[in-house]
């Protein structure tokens, strides 16, 4: 239905990173804002006023290495919060219908596809 490209999260937001809390906090705030503005610039798809929001997520890492999918989701927490802010919804409505690791793209990105069936809009 709609596609949004979000920036790759900074390394200090990875769950296993041991950076100082102040550095992490600053990075979280910046990444959340960057994702908010990326989503706004992409043009937001219309969402139903309630119910789940199914998202297909493709992580395009900046490096060829082994990536742990559940850690990537945790690393994107601030980014998903920024996306929710842009839509004006609670991120608890997000349901990941697909999580995959795509091909390497410099400097890395996270592709979000909103996968809401047309029937959701016709029933309202």
C-alpha positions in Angstrom: 0.0 0.0 0.0 2.8 2.4 0.9 6.5 2.3 1.1 8.9 4.2 3.3 12.7 4.1 3.4 14.1 4.9 6.9 17.8 5.5 7.7 19.9 2.7 9.1 20.2 2.9 12.9 23.5 4.0 14.5 25.6 1.2 15.9 25.4 2.4 19.5 21.7 1.5 19.6 22.4 -2.2 19.2 21.3 -4.1 22.3 24.8 -5.6 22.9 26.5 -2.2 22.6 28.0 -0.9 25.8 28.1 2.9 25.0 27.6 5.4 27.8 23.8 6.0 28.4 24.1 9.7 27.4 25.6 8.8 24.0 22.8 6.2 23.4 20.1 8.7 24.5 21.4 11.4 22.0 21.5 8.8 19.2 18.0 7.5 20.0 16.6 11.0 19.9 18.3 11.8 16.6 17.3 8.5 15.0 13.7 8.9 16.1 13.7 12.4 14.6 15.4 11.3 11.4 12.8 8.5 10.9 10.0 10.9 11.6 11.1 13.3 8.9 12.0 10.4 6.5 8.4 9.1 6.9 6.9 12.6 6.5 9.0 13.2 3.3 8.0 9.9 1.8 4.3 10.7 2.0 2.3 8.8 4.6 -0.1 6.1 3.5 -3.6 6.4 4.9 -4.3 4.2 7.9 -7.5 2.9 9.4 -8.3 4.7 12.6 -8.0 1.5 14.7 -6.7 -2.0 14.6 -3.4 -3.5 13.8 -1.0 -2.0 11.3 0.8 -4.8 9.4 4.3 -3.9 8.3 6.8 -5.7 6.1 10.3 -4.7 7.0 13.4 -5.3 5.0 16.7 -4.4 6.6 19.4 -3.4 4.0 22.6 -3.4 6.1 25.6 -1.3 5.2 28.1 -4.2 5.7 28.4 -7.8 4.6 28.3 -9.6 7.9 26.1 -11.9 9.9 23.1 -9.9 11.2 20.8 -11.1 14.0 17.2 -10.3 13.0 15.8 -9.9 16.5 18.7 -7.5 17.4 18.0 -5.5 14.3 14.3 -5.1 15.4 15.5 -4.0 18.8 18.0 -1.6 17.3 15.2 0.1 15.3 13.0 0.7 18.4 13.6 4.5 18.2 13.1 4.4 14.5 9.7 2.7 14.8 8.8 5.2 17.5 9.6 8.0 15.0 7.4 6.3 12.4 4.5 6.0 14.9 5.0 9.7 15.7 4.7 10.6 12.0 1.5 8.7 11.7 0.1 9.9 15.0 -0.5 6.3 16.2 0.7 4.2 19.1 3.4 1.8 18.0 1.7 -1.0 19.9 -0.5 -1.3 16.8 2.4 -2.4 14.6 2.5 -6.0 13.6 5.4 -7.3 11.6 4.0 -9.5 8.9 7.5 -10.0 7.4 11.0 -9.3 8.7 13.9 -10.0 6.3 17.5 -9.0 5.8 18.0 -7.8 2.2 21.0 -7.0 0.2 23.8 -4.7 1.4 23.2 -1.0 0.5 25.6 1.8 1.5 24.9 3.5 3.9 22.2 1.1 4.9 18.4 1.6 5.1 15.2 0.0 6.4 12.4 -0.4 3.9 8.9 -0.4 5.4 5.9 -1.5 3.4 2.5 -0.9 4.9 0.4 -4.0 4.1 -3.2 -3.1 4.9 -5.8 -4.8 2.7 -8.3 -2.5 0.9 -11.2 -4.3 2.7 -10.2 -2.6 5.9 -11.1 0.8 4.4 -14.3 -0.3 2.7 -15.8 -1.7 6.0 -15.7 1.7 7.7 
